[in-house]
């Protein structure tokens, strides 16, 4: 589902070699949203960076997040870290051209949808006939195909991820270029949930913040008897893949933080590199399918508009939410409570293994 529909800028920034004055061939594909500008973001990237960071291309767009994530998935093979990519001049120019093409496709849709997205439905179910119905059915069926591929790649991706975590075992520095381990020490600190459970009704009332309209969009798939496809449904469709995922998850060692060999670094083997390559491929495939599925959903939303759904195609529930107690407001109104031990909670030391979705050693 669409998570952020704000306008903004999509940027390609690069670092300059101080000797040649030219780009080093690394480009960060990122975004800023709403009134924030790329120039401001560059200042943050420049801090602590010995190389000068400059913008190569900046595209104002109505769909920055969607386009950014499609590009990240499309150029996964060029990815060197989370948002940095290694491009030749030709590859860079092609990526910028693709960004502009995606903007022309998705920008107008998101701009129009923004007026409807967080407003409660004002009309009953829409019934379509003729060519309009055929078009909506085509989009729904294409959404099904994309979600089916997305789920299959997800189960396979997670299975590969769990295998790599198992191989990482108790090595505190993970597998070279493949996994990393984040250690969080035992600590006792302020806990907002505990504050909410102990604060008076009057205190919580002061800290309430209005919430946007809750929006829930559901595709109604004929292959599932005209109903929403739940996680249980997809696990039946992809039974072999989902079972493999579940089996691999059970194999992950459940080491305590203290049991890790803090200096341990496992060298890559051919087997590990092959498995990591498979994981990265599946990661990119899943992410691209997810964004294409989201784009298809946006198209159906534009047909639905103010209606609470389209008969046999979808439902789109939009309803007002009650205000919620906000942590930032709580800190403004009751700063002394941040140091009151009765609102503190102790958490155990943790160690979390994560797998890189790119191959920095290639």
PyMOL commands that set and color helices and strands:
alter all, ss='L'
color gray80, all
select helices_A, chain A and resi 38-46+64-74+76-78+89-117+130-168+192-198+201-206+222-224+231-237+239-251+257-259+270-304+327-333+335-339+341-343
alter helices_A, ss='H'
color red, helices_A
select strands_A, chain A and resi 8-16+23-33+52-61+84-86+179-184+187-190+208-209+214-219+309-310+314-319+324-325+344-347+350-355
alter strands_A, ss='S'
color yellow, strands_A
deselect
rebuild
show_as cartoon
